[in-house]
């Protein structure tokens, strides 16, 4: 069986710290696979806020996640310090990819927990249709 391999860029334009909450832990004693999507959602919101946007208003366009791929690397436990790295790339007329690297930091080491790629599509929620990436947002994402 083939495994998903996420190719992330070498450089990331944004990072934030995220807590590993007790509600993120499943019956196996570690963060559940669904938690990774929750964590990247928070990282995406913080990334967009740093650019002056939200998912509902990115220079006039909303965003919809069209797809997601996750490559799990290590377990994540309650109380660990997590750094989420985010950057944009693979731009098209109507969308782009967001790349994430989730990294836990211990006293003497760092370890990648997951590599993630999401496909984001620009969408006009009022008109219920796909729209082009606003030029202002494209410029910001390409230059940050």
SVG drawing of the C-alpha trace seen along z (x, -y; Angstrom):
<svg xmlns="http://www.w3.org/2000/svg" viewBox="-26 -44 45 46">
<polyline fill="none" stroke="black" stroke-width="0.4" points="0.0,0.0 1.3,-3.4 1.7,-6.0 1.0,-9.7 4.2,-11.7 3.8,-15.5 6.5,-17.6 6.7,-20.9 8.8,-23.9 12.1,-24.4 11.1,-27.8 7.9,-28.8 6.6,-32.3 4.7,-32.0 4.8,-30.1 2.7,-30.0 2.7,-28.0 -0.3,-25.8 -1.2,-24.0 -1.9,-20.3 -5.0,-20.2 -6.4,-17.3 -9.4,-17.3 -6.9,-16.6 -5.9,-13.2 -7.7,-10.1 -8.2,-6.6 -4.7,-5.7 -3.2,-8.3 -1.9,-10.5 -3.4,-13.2 -5.9,-11.7 -5.6,-11.9 -8.7,-14.2 -6.8,-16.5 -4.2,-17.3 -6.9,-18.8 -8.1,-20.9 -4.6,-22.1 -3.9,-23.1 -7.3,-24.9 -6.1,-27.0 -2.7,-27.6 -4.5,-28.6 -6.7,-31.1 -3.6,-32.6 -1.7,-32.7 -4.6,-34.5 -4.9,-36.9 -1.2,-37.8 -2.0,-38.8 -5.0,-40.8 -7.6,-38.3 -10.1,-35.7 -11.4,-32.6 -14.6,-34.4 -12.9,-37.5 -9.5,-37.3 -9.4,-40.6 -13.0,-40.1 -13.1,-36.3 -13.9,-33.5 -12.0,-30.3 -13.1,-26.7 -10.8,-23.7 -11.0,-21.5 -8.7,-18.7 -6.2,-17.8 -3.3,-15.3 -1.6,-14.4 1.7,-12.5 1.9,-11.4 5.4,-11.2 5.4,-11.1 2.9,-10.8 1.9,-14.0 1.1,-14.0 -0.7,-16.2 1.4,-19.0 4.0,-19.0 4.9,-22.3 3.9,-22.4 5.0,-24.9 2.9,-25.1 4.7,-26.4 2.6,-27.6 3.3,-28.9 1.4,-29.2 2.3,-28.0 1.2,-26.2 -1.0,-29.1 -3.6,-28.9 -6.2,-31.3 -8.8,-30.3 -6.8,-28.7 -3.6,-27.7 -2.0,-25.2 -1.2,-25.8 1.7,-23.7 2.1,-23.0 4.8,-21.5 3.8,-20.6 6.8,-20.3 7.0,-19.4 9.8,-20.9 11.3,-19.2 14.2,-20.4 16.9,-19.1 15.2,-18.2 12.7,-18.9 10.6,-16.3 8.2,-16.7 4.8,-15.4 3.0,-15.8 3.4,-17.3 0.2,-18.6 -1.0,-20.1 -4.5,-21.7 -6.0,-22.8 -7.7,-26.2 -10.3,-27.5 -11.5,-31.1 -15.3,-31.3 -18.0,-34.0 -20.4,-32.8 -23.1,-35.3 -23.0,-34.3 -22.3,-30.6 -19.5,-30.4 -15.8,-30.0 -13.9,-33.2 -10.3,-34.2 -7.7,-34.8 -7.8,-38.5 -4.6,-40.2 -3.9,-41.8 -4.0,-38.5 -1.9,-36.7 0.7,-39.4 0.8,-39.2 1.0,-35.4 3.8,-35.4 5.9,-38.0 5.6,-37.0"/>
</svg>
